[in-house]
């Protein structure tokens, strides 16, 4: 009976391991619109589809700092972020696609509070799906210490 119980425990453990959710923390610092659209928006969707096809999921956190702030503010003119005419023309569309990542794939977006102050970004000027954290380093450290794989988008 003990052997049967042990075999069942091992088999259940193996089944659980096969269905484990993968975890990634994206270190987002780029100001490049093409990287936001390709590596972040399309990349998250592609990787989620990949892991779902293997009966797994992907838990993603995106830590925003560096030059990436501009993609997450409602009005760039009210900040010290570098103006980007190409992005400004597509801002509403990009905001919608980023928000869909939260709805479709449960992506969590975290913005560095220290950098917000330096860029003069008021929390009322940040798109609604953003969580403000003390610093990017705190977010990256916490995520990696909780088993998230580090993925840079510079």
ABEGO torsion letter per residue (X at the ends): XAAAAAAAAAAAAAAAAAABBBBBBBBBABABAAAAAAAAAAAAAAAAAAAAAAGBBBBBBBBBBEAAAAAABABAAABABBBBAAAAAAAAAAAAAAAAAAAAAGBBBBBBAAAAAAAGBBAAABBAABBBBABAAAAAAAAAAAGBBBBBBX
